Amino acid sequence: MSTTTSPPAGLSGDDLARLAEHWGERPSLKAWFSTTDHKRIGRRYLVTAGFFFVLAGISALVMRTQLARPESGVLSPQEYNQLFTMHGTAMIFLFATPMLFGFGNFLVPLMIGARDMAFPRLNAFGYWVFLFAGLFMWVSVPFGAAPNNGWFAYAPLNQLQHNPGLHMDIYSLGLLFLGISTTSASINFIVTSLKLRAPGMSLNRVPLFVWAIVATSFMVIFALPALNADNALLFFDRRFDTHFFGPAGGGNVLLWQHLFWIFGHPDVYIIVMPGLGIVSAVLPAFTRRGVVGYPLVVLAIVAISIISFGVWVHHMFATGLPQLSYSFFSAASTIITIPSGLQIFAWLATMLLGRLVLRVPLLFVIGFIVTFVLGGFTGAMFALTAFDQQVTDSYFVVAHFHYVLIGGSVFPMLAGIYFWLPKITGRMYHEGLGKWAFWLVFTGMHVTFFPMHLTGLFGMPRRIYTYRSEPGWDGWNAVSTAGSYLLALGLLLVLAGIVHALLRGRPAPPDPWGADTLEWTAASPPEPYNFPVIPMVHSLHSAWDERTAESTGAGATEDRILSDGKRTVFTSELDARYERAVEMPESSLKPLLLAGALLVFFVTMLFAWYPVAVVAAVVVAATIAAWLWPPRRPDEELGVAA
């Protein structure tokens, strides 16, 4: 239940009633499937990505159990390969980015003073595609047909002669399907952040989390086509006997790696960047001051977004490419640590100059800094070609990868969950339970992955399902497995804390932390229309600015109340000057129907039911046409000339 009990000064009860009528959705089964409310869609992203995270985490625990001792028989080689592939694929594609985009869906309109995303129906469509694509891939596991060539799917082992069955067809089609969701979400974030900002929120007043989401979205737009091309060419190779990656037919196996890593290395920052934005959003609330060096942090975000596209060969130093080319990519891989380090120093300075309030979100931020710095340190080591060639394809790489991605995304996500849980649910979490969860997660993470640095240096290769006891890897593997169960216990405690908050947490005020961004000026949880009055922003720390607070009450004009319809405000891209009010679309089942038609299309392509696939493609085209067909205006329906 919302905490708002009376209209703000200057608004009438009739204004709020009209806003609730236009923006609210009556509880019903149809409304559940047709909603376009960004807050409901954001919550669905968070829950669904969390579900896929649980599946991927269980896969990891089973693999760690297999590797706990030499020559274990918990899994067969085929089962291990499938779980190994689905773990990596789900964590990268079905958990990390969708989870962070879930935060973005819920928070970006609230942070910029808007009432919804720029394209609400496209937003709903992106969620349904994400859900269906994830199920499309995970349903294959019980049938023993899951992808089985690693989340990177290197050629030539992804070719039909080396990998028969549907395994890699599910991989290629699943990621092509999922890419539709990621692309549509990115376009939506870009347009929303550029055009729907509250009047006065010029670019130098945009919250750092929003900057991070926009930078991530641009990276997706430029990086994802390479992955889509890779998967389309792989599907052609496997189904229509082309030879893009098959050496026997004149193909080139390195073409796969080049296209994959042109996407894959920016994807590391696509995953990490929103996490960095979460850290910049959490710190002001628990240090009682703004992030030090705001303009430099923004420049660092932009610099990382650009430089990340120039380091993909960082992953190919052992492939035999010309040595001269390695030097350029080695330099770029080293240079990208500079803007990353700048953000670290900005956060440390913020904590040193502020007054720390040691609550659970800040604990996870501190855990992030420690873990991410260690991961960045080993990343700088990989930038050195000679070192990289010595440890490539060893468990040292696995350790580095998890330090960067767990440190750079999971710790910030957990900080964000505890930080925004009161805003999302209207309930406060249990502080003691949260602190226990932090220490279990932090300890379990380091006990699991730090020993992998040592096993990698001792020669243990990655991607093996068993090993002999002679090399002396068994002790460190047992420690890693014990740490994985400790980490799982900590994450289970996080889930228990969320359930406890939902069932027994005390009601949350609009701003329990004294935070600085606009979402904390809305009710907890927010009303369907977010803000009864579109705010006027006067500074970077809008929730701390009395003028911004006053702008949402007395003296508000109708062009910012907008209670006569489902409307929000368009502003200019640079300085957020008021342009006009725009009508937002009503809820619709068309996004669900279009996503369902696409699911049918990809399923029929998987099983080579090509005539049915043609019919499904026609349905897809017809649904798009119905979606885009302009509605009749009332005067047209009455036969009155416009």
N, C-alpha and C positions, 0 to 999 in steps of 0.2 A: 504494500500500500504506500502511496506517495505521502511524503511528509508535509506537503502543502495543504494548509487548512483554510486559508483566507486569501483573497486576491491581493496582489501587491498594490501599494498606494497608487491611485490614479487609474486603476482598472475597475471596471464594474463586474459584478457577478455574471451579467449577461455576456460580457466579452469572453470570460472563461468558459461559459456554457457553450457558446458558439464554437470556440476553439476545440473543446472536447468533442463536440458533435462532428466537426469536419475532420479531425485527425484521429479520433478514437476508432477502434474496431470492435464491433460487438462480438462477444465470445461465441464461437461456433466452429464446427469442423471445417466449413468452407473458409472462414476467416483464418484459421490456423494454416491452411495450405496456400492461401492467397495473399498473406500479409506482405507488405512492402516496408514496414516500419524498420528503420535501420537498427534500432536497439534490439528488436526481436531477432533480426537476422544476425546481428553481431553475437548475441547469446548462442544462437544455433551454431555458428561457426566455432565458437569456443567449446561447446559441448561435443560437437562432432569431431573436431580435431583432437579433443581430449580422448574420445573413444578410440580413434585410430592410434593415438599415443599409447594407450593401454595395450592394444593388440601388438604394436611394435615392441613395447617393453616386455610383454610376456615372451615374445620371440627371442629377445635378447637374454632373458633369464634362462630359457631352455638351452640356448647356445652356450651360455657361460657354464651351465651345469654339465654340458657335454665336454667342455674344455677344462673342467675342474681337475681332472686327473688324466694321465696318459691312457691312450687306447680305450677310451670309454665307448660304450655302445648305446648311449641314450638315443642318439640319432643316427640314421644311415647317411651316407654321403649325399644322396639325392634330397633327403629331408632337410639336411643342414643347408645345402645350397639354396633351397627355396626359402627357408626361414631367414637366412642371411640376406638374401635379396629383398625380401619383403620388409625386413627390419629397416634396412637402409632406405629403400624407396619410400616407405611410409613416413619415416622420420623426416626425410628431406622434403618430400612432395605433399604428403597428406597431413603432416602435423605442423612443422615449423612455420612455413609461410602462411597456411590457412589460419593457424592459431593467432599469429601476429596480425593478420588481416582482420580477424575477428575483433581484436582490440581496436583496430582502426575503424571498423564498421560502427562499433558502438560509440567510440570517443571522438572521431574527427568532426562530425557535425556539431557535437556538443562543445568541443574545444574552440571552434571557429564561430559559434553563435548562430548556427543554421538549424533548420527544423527537420532536415532529412538529407540524404545523399542527393546528388544532382540527378541521378537516374535511378529512382527507387525500384522500378521493375527490373532493370538490368542487374541491380544488386541482388534481388531475389533469385533471378535466373542464375547468377554466378554461384549462389549457395547450393541450389538444387543440382547443378552440374557437378560441383565439388562432391556432394554426397553420393551421387550416382557413380561418378568416376571411382571414388574410393571403394564403394561396394563392388563395382565391376572387377577391381583388382583383388580385393580380399576374399571374395566368394570362391576364387580359384584355389585357395589353400586347402580346404577340406577334400577337394577332388584330386589333390596331388598334381595340379596343373599350374601352380603359381610360377611367376618369373623366377629364373634360377641361375642367372649369369652375373649377379652383383648389381647394385643400384646404378653402376656406371656402364654395364652391359657391353663390355669391350668386344670388338670384332677381332678375329673371325669367329670367336666362340658363340656369337649371337646368330650365326648363319644356320640355315635349315639343316645342312648336312652334318653340322657339329652339334646341333641342338634341336632335334625333331620335337614334334608336339606343338601345343598351343602356348607354351611357357612365354616365349619372347614376343609372340603376337599379342598376348594380353598386356605385356609391358609396353610395347610400342603404341597400341591403340589406347590403352589406359592413360598414358601420359599425353597423347594428342587430345583426348577427351578432356582431361584435367586442365590442359593449357587454355581451353576456351574460358574456363572459370577464372583463372589467374589473370588473363588478359582483360576480361571485362571488368574485373574488380579494379585493376590498375587504372584503366581509363576513367572509371568512376571516381577514384580517389583524386586523380589529377584535376578533373573538371570541378569537382566539389571544392577542393582546396583553393582553386584559382578564382571561382566565380561566386561561391556562396558564403564567403567570409562576412562577418558582421561589419557594418559601416565603421570605419576607423581602424580596422585591423590591417594596416599596411604590412608589407612583407617583413619589415623589421619588428613587427609585433606578433608574428606567427609563432605559436609554441613549437619548441624543438621536436616534440613527438610528431607534429604534423609535417615539419620539414623532413623528418626521417621517413615517414610514410610516402610522401610525394617523391623523394629521391628513390626509394625502393620501387615505386610504381614505374618511374621512368626507366630504371634498370631492367625491370621485367619486360617492358615494351621492346627494348633493344636487344635483350639477351635471349628471350624465349624463342624467337624465330629460328635460331640455330638449333636448338633442341628439337623443335617441331620438324625441321627439315631432316635432322638425323633420324628421328623415329619414322617419318614418312618414307625415307629411302630404305630403312631397314625393313619396313613392311613390304615395299616393292620387291626387295631382294628375296624375301622369304615366300611371297605369294606369287609373284609374276616373273621370277627367275631373272631379274636384272642383276647387275654385278657391280654395285657401287662400292661394296666393302669386301667382296670375295676375291682374293688374289688369283684364284684359278681362272676367273673370267676377266682379269685385267683390272679388278678393283683395288682399292688401297685401304688397308686396315687403319692407317693413321688418319684417314679422312674422318672416320668415326670419332677418334679422340680429339681432333681439332675442333669439329663442330660441337662435340659434347662439352669440352672444357671452355670454349668460347661462351657457352652458357654457364658451365659449372663453376668457374671461379667467380664471376660476378654473383652467382647464386649464393656463394658463401656470405657475401655482403648483403644480398637480398634477404637472407635469413637473419644476419646479425644486425643490420641497420635499424629495423624497428625496435630491437632490443636496446640498442644504444639510445634511441628516443625515449623508451620507457624509463631508463636510468635518469635521463635529463628531466623527465617529468616528476619523478619521485623525489629527487634530491631537494628541490626547493621547499617541499613540505616538511622535511625532517632536518633541514639545516637553517630554516627561517631566513633564507636569502635566495636571490636568483642565481642561476648557474653563472660562474665566472666566465667572462670572455664570450658572451653570446654570439657576436658576429664571427669570431674565429671558429666557434663550434659549427656554425652554419656553413662556413667555407670548408671546414674539414669534411662535413657530410657530403657536400658537392664534390670535393676533390676525390674522396674515396669512390664515389659513384662513377667518376670518369676514369680514374687510374685502374680500377678493378677490371676494366675491359682490356687492359694491356698486359696481363700477367698469366694468360691461360697456359702458356708453355711451361710455366712453373710446375705443372703436373706431368710434363713429358720430358724431363731432363734425362731419362734413361732410355729414350726411344731411338737414339742414334741420329738425331737431327744435327745439322751443322753446328759446330762448337761456337762459331761467331754469333749465331742467332741466340744462343743461350745467354750470352753476356747482356743483351738488351733486356731480356725477360728477367734475368737475375737482378738487374738494376731496378726495373719497375717493381719487382716483388719487394725490394728493400725500401724503395721510396714510399710505397703505400703504408709502411709502418709509421711514417711521420704524421699524417693527419689522424691516424688512429691513436697514436701516442699523445697528440695534442688534446684530444677529448679526455683521455685518462687524466692528464695533468689539470685540465679544467675542472673535472669532478673532484680531484683531490684538493685543489685550491678551494673549491666551494665548501668542502667539508671542514677544511682547516680554518676558513674565515667565518664559517657559520656557527650556530649553536645547535649541536647534534641532539636529536631526540631519537633514542635508540629503540625503534619499534621494528616489527618483523619485516616490513618492506625495506627498511634501510639495511637490515642484516643481509638480506638477499642481494642488495646492491653491493655491499662490501664483499660478499662471497663472489659476486660477478667480477669485481675488479681484480681480486686475487687470482681467480681461475683464468680469466681472459688474458691477464698479463703473462701468466705462465704459458698459455697457449700461443700468445703472440711471440714470446721469446723463442719457442721451438719453431714457429713459423719463419722467423728471421733466419734460423739455421737452415731451413729448407731452401731459402733463397740462394744459398751457396751451392753451386752446381756439384762440386766435388763431394760435399757432405750428402746432398740429396741422392746422388748415385750410389752411395754406400748403404743408405738405410731405406731406399725405395722398396716398396712391397713388403716391408717388415712391420711388426707390431708397433714400432716407433711412430709410424704414420697414423695408425689407429689411435694411439694415445693423443697425438697432436690434434687430430681431427675432432675427437670428442672434447678435448679441453677447449677448443675454439667454439664448437657449436653448443655444448652444454653451458660453458661459461658465458658465451656471447648471446645465447637465445633463451635457454631454459631458466637460468638464474634470473634474468630480467623478467621473463614471463611470470615466474613465481612472485617476484616483487610486485609486478603489475596486478596479479590476481589478488594479493592481500591489500594492495593500495586501493584498487577500484572496486573490490567486492562490496563495500558499503554503498557505492553509487549504483552498481549493477543490480544488487538484490534488495537494498534498503535495510540490510542487517549487518551488524558488526561481528567480526570473527573473534575467536578466543585467543588472546595474546599468548598465554602459556603454551597452548597446543601448537601455535604457529612457531614459537621459538624451538620447541622440541623437533618440529618438522625441519626447520632450517638446519639444525646441527646434525641431524641424521642424513639429510640430503648432502650437505657440504662434506661431511666425513665420508659417507658412502661413495661419493663421486671421486674423491681423491684416492681412497683405498682401492677403488676399481681400476682407475685409469693410470695412476702414476706408475704402478709396477709394469705396465705395458711398455713404457719407455725402456725399461731394463730388459724385458724379454726381447724387445726389438733389437736392442744393441747386442744382445746375446745370440741373435741370429734367427729368432722365430719368425717365419713368414706369415703374412696375413692370409686370410681366406682358406685356411686349412681346417678340416673338421676334426682331426685328431693328430697325435704326435707321440713319439716314443719318449721314454724317461731319460735316456742317456744325455741329452743336451743340458739337463738341469733346469728345464722350464717349468716343471710341475709345481714347485713350491710357489713361485710367483703367480702362476695361473690359479692356484687354490686361493691365494690372497685376493686376486681380482674377482673371483667368483663370490667369495664371502662379502667383498665390498659391494657387489652388484645387488645382493640380497639386502644389505643395509640401505643402499640407495632406494630400492623398491619400497622398503618399510617407511622411509622418510616421505616418499611420494604418496604412499597410502595414507600417511598421517595428514598430508596436505588435503587429500580428498575428504578425509574424516573431518577436518576443520571446516571445509566448505559446507558439508552436510550439517554439521553442528550449527554453523551460522544460520543456515536456512531454516532449521527447525527450532533453535533455541536462542539465536543471537538477539541481542537487544536492538531495537529500532535505531537506524542510523540517522543523524541529522544531515542536512544538505552538505556540510563541510566539516567532517570530524577531524581533519588534519590541519586546517588552516592553510590549504594549498593555494596556488596562485593562478590557476587557469580556469576558464569560463565554465567548464562542466560542473565545478563545485558550487556555482551559483544557482544551479538547477536543483529541483527536488531530488530526493533519493528514495526509490528510483525515479528517473525523470518522467514527467508527463508525456503523453503521446506527441504533443507539439513542442517538447523540449523547453522552450522559453515562452512565457505569456507575452513578452515584449522582446523583439529582436534587439539585443544590446547595442549600445554605442561604445566602442572600445577606445580608450584614451592612452593606454600604455601596454608594455609587454606583459606585465603582471596584472592582468585585468581583474582578477578576483581580489587583489589587494588594493585596487584603485577605487577610491570612494566615488569618483565621477562615473566610472563604469557601473557601479552598483546603483547609483541614483538614476542612471539612464534607463533602468528596467522598471521604474516605478512612476512617480508623479511626473506629469508633463509629457508622457509618451504619446506620440501622434499615431493616427490610424495607419500610416504607411509603415509603422513598425509593430503595431498590434496585429494587423491583418487577420481580423476575426471573421471577415465576410466570405471566407473560402479556405481551401487547403492550399495556402500560399506561403512562400518564403521570399527572401530578398536576393536579387542579383546585384553584385558590386563589381567594380573595376579590378583588373588583375593585379596591378601594382600597389595602388594606395587605398583600395577598398572604398572607393566613393560610391554612394548609392546610385544605382542605375534604374532599376524598376522592380516591381513585385512580379513573381512568376507563379503560375498555377501548377501544382504538383499532381501527378496522376493518381487515380484511385487504386486501391488494391485490385489484384487481378490473378486469375488462374493461368494466364497465358505463359508466364515464366516457367511454371511447373510443367505445363503441357509441352513446351518447346524442349525443356531439358529431358522429359520423358521420351519425346520423339528422337532426340539425339542418342539417348541410351539404346533405343531399339536399333538405330542405324549402326552403332558401334558393335552391338551384339551380333547383328546379322553379318557384318563384315568379318567378325572373328570366326564365325562358323561357315563363312563362304556361302551364305545364302544371298547371293548377289541380286536376284530378282526382288526379294523382299527388301533388301537394302535400298534399291531404287525407289520402291514405294515409300519407305521410311524417309528418304531424302526429299521426296515430293511433299510428304506431310510436314517435314521441317520447313521447307520453303513456304508452304501455305500458312503455317503457324506464324512465321516471321511476317508474312504479308498482312495477316489479320492483326498482328501486334502493331505494325506500323501504319495501318490504314487510319487516316484521320477520322475522328468521330464527328458525327453530325452535331452542329450547333443547334440550340433550341429554335432559333429563328428560321433555320433551314427546314427543320421538321414541321414547322407551322406553315411553310410555303411563303415566308416573308423574304423579300429581297434583302441581301446583306447590306 
